[in-house]
Amino acid sequence: MQDQLKIAYLQSDLIWEDPKQNRKHFKQKIEDITKPVDVILLPEMFTTGFTMNAKDNAETMAGKSVEWMQKMANNKNAAVVGSLIIEENNAFYNRLCFVEPDGTIHKYDKRHTFSLAGEDKVFSAGSDKLVIDFRGWKICPLICYDLRFPVWSRNIEDYDLLLYVANWPKPRIQAWDALLKARAIENMTYCIGVNRIGVDEKENEYCGHSAAYDVLGNVMLPIKPNKDLTEIVTLERSHITFYRNKLRFLNDKDRFTLE
């Protein structure tokens, strides 16, 4: 069990529907990380951008991008996390893969598909929440639109860290900022969100606002908007333990049944 967890989160533009070039781009960014880290966090659909053209861009779990994630994780001795388009059992998923250095893959399929963009008509929604035990830390990874639904992220598992990977557009970026902070406060957990930058082929503009928050909702390490940057934040277990024991807000949480 580690008292600290170091997270590198990569705010970047994405090359539209070009997995090979995106892998090349992120390979360089990952190789540029010179300090030891435990987790490397990439944006949502980091191989393609937020495209609904799933048929032409989908890979399998045995495909090149997942294999690439395993190689990067092994090379850096760090988990590599991001979502991509996966085809499985004649269905398409916006699937987050949490890949450990030994090649172990944990997968989470986006629960809340973004109906405003028609994602619900192309991608099958996931049904299972994922909480991973990695290096003694309990981590719950989610995807973009999931951020708007607090019941789904409710901390009934006593997890330590909430992660969001996103393609969250500029016109609603104030909601991204507010909801990331809220998820940290209500769950008494560290919360980190990584969002892309740039303009995609559908003329959607993204400005980043990637950031890390502590259990009280204080912003720890934001990335400047519209900048292609990597930041590394150090999380302290003592911070979680101190404030949960002192305030004990999670003891009073409501119980929900999801349908």
N, C-alpha and C positions, 0 to 999 in steps of 0.2 A: 504494500500500500504506500502510495506517495503522498506526502504532505502538500506538494505543489503539482500543478498541471500547467504545462506551457502550450498555448494554442497559437498557431500561426493562421491568420485569416487573410485570404487573397482577394482583394477587390480589383476587378479587371473588366475590360471590354471582352466580348466574345465574338468569334468569327462565325457568321451565319451558316449553319448546316455544313460545317466542315470539321468533323471530328479529328482528322489527322492534324490539321493546322492548330486546332485548339489544344490537342495533346502536346504538340511541339511547344506551343506558347507557355503552357503551364509547366512543362518539364523544365524550361529555363527558369521560370519564377521559383519553382521548388528547389532547383539546384542553387539558386542565389541565396537561399536561407542557410546561413553559415552557423547559426547558433543551434544547439540541440533543442528540439521541440517534441511534444508528445502527440499533437494532433495538427493536421494541416487541413484547413477548411476551404473548399471551393464553392463557387456559386451553383445555383440551380441550373440544370441542363447545361453543364459547363462544356459539353462537347458540341453543342449545336445552337445555343440560344433557345428562347422559348417559342419553339415552332410547333404548329399543330400538324405538320407534315410527318407524322409518325411512321407511316409505311416506308418512306424512303430513307429514314434516318435511324430507325430502330436497330439496336444490337441485341445480342443475347448475353447471358451471364458468362458465356465462354468466349465472348468477343474481345476485340483488341483493346477497348477502353477499360474494361474491368481488369484485363491482364496488365494493362499499363498502370492502373491504380495499385495493383499488387506489387509491381516492380518498384514504383515510386515509394510505397510504404516500406518495402524491404530496404531500399537504398538509404532512406532517411531514418530508419528505425522509429517511425511515427505512423499513426493511423492517418489514412487519407480519406477524406469525406467529401462527397458531392453527389448530385443527382444527374441522371441521364435517362434517355429513352430506352426501355427494355421491352422486347417482345417475348412473351411467354404464354404457352397454352392458347395460342391464337388471340391473344389480347395484348394491348399496349399499356405500359405503366410508366409514370414519372417516378422512377425508383431512386431513392437515396441508398448508396452503398457506403458502409463504414468498413473500411478495409484495414485490418491490423497488419503489423509488420511481418507476421508469420504466414500471411496469405488468407487468414480467416476473414470471411465476408459476412457482415450483418446487413440485412436489407430492410428497408422501410418504403412502402408504396404510399404515395401522397394520398391522404385521406380526403381532403377537401379539394376537389378539382375545380378550377377557376371557370365558372360558367359564363362570366362576362366575356371571356375570350373563346368560349366553346371547348375548353379543355375536357369538360364532362362528356362531350359527344365523341371524343377521340380516345381518351384514356380511361381505363378502369380504375375506380377508386380503391384504395387500400382499406383494410378493416382492422388491422392490428397495430397497436402502439408498440414502439420499440424502446426498451431501456437496456443499455449495454453496460456491462461492468468491464472497464478498461483501466488497467493500472491502479485498481482500487477506487476508481471514481465511477459513479453511476451517471450515465450520460443519456439524455433523451434527444434524438435528432428529429427535426420536423422540416417541412418544406413550405416556404412562401405563404400562400393563402391560408395554411393552417394557423398562421399567426392571429387571424381574426376570430378564432374559435377557442375561447379560454377553457371550456370544459374538457376539450380533447387534451390539452396540455396540463390539466390539473395534477398537482404533484402528490398523487396518492402512493407513489412508489419510493418516496424520499430520495429522489435523484438529486444530484449535485450540480448538474450543468444542463442547460437547455440550449440547443443549437438550431438555428434557422439558416437554410440556404435559400437564396431568392433571386428572382428577376422582378423586382418591385418597381413599377414605373414612377417617374418623377412627379406627375400630377397628384399622386396620393402619398408622397413621401412623408408628410407630417403624420399620417396614420402609422406608417412603419416605425418612426421614431417613438411615438407615444405607446404603441402596443408592445414593442420590445421592452421598454422600461416597465410597463405594466406587468408583463409576464414574469419579469424578475421579481418585482415587489410581491405579487400575489402568491408566488410559489416559493419565495425565499430561497432563490437559487441564482447562481450565475446564469446570465443569458447573453449569448453572442449571436449576432446576425451578420451574415456576409451577403452583400447585394452587388450585382454587376453595375457597370457604367456603360456609356455609349448609346448609340442609336441602332436599333435592329432594322431588318429589311421591311418590317411593317410600320416603320417610322415611329415606333415607341421609343421614348427617351428614358434613360436610366441614369441616376446621379449618385448611386452608391449609398452613402450614409451608413456604411458598415460600422458596427460598434460593439463593445463589450460593456455589460452592466453588472454591478455586484448585487448582493441579495437585498440591499436597501434601495436599489434602483439608481444608484449613482453611476454616471457614465465613467468608465475606467479609461478606455482607450478608443476614441473614435478615429476613423480614417477620414481625411479631408474629402469632401464631395468632389466627384468627377476626376479623381486621381487614380491612376493605376499604381496601387501600392500594396505592400504586404506589411502587416503589423503583427507583433508577437506580444501576447498578454500572459502574465503569470497569475494563476488562480491559487488561492491559499485555502486549504481545508479549515484552518483555524478560524477564518472569517465566517465560514458557514456555521461551524459549531458554536462559536461565541454568540452570534445573533439569533440562531434558532433556540439555543438554550435560554438566552436572556428574554426574548420576546414571545416565543412559543405560539406564534400565530397559526402555524400549521395544525396545532392541536385542535383548533376550533373550526376547521374547514368542514364544508358540507360534503355529503356523500351523494354521488350522482350515478345513475344507471344509464348507459348509452344504448341507443337502439340502432 
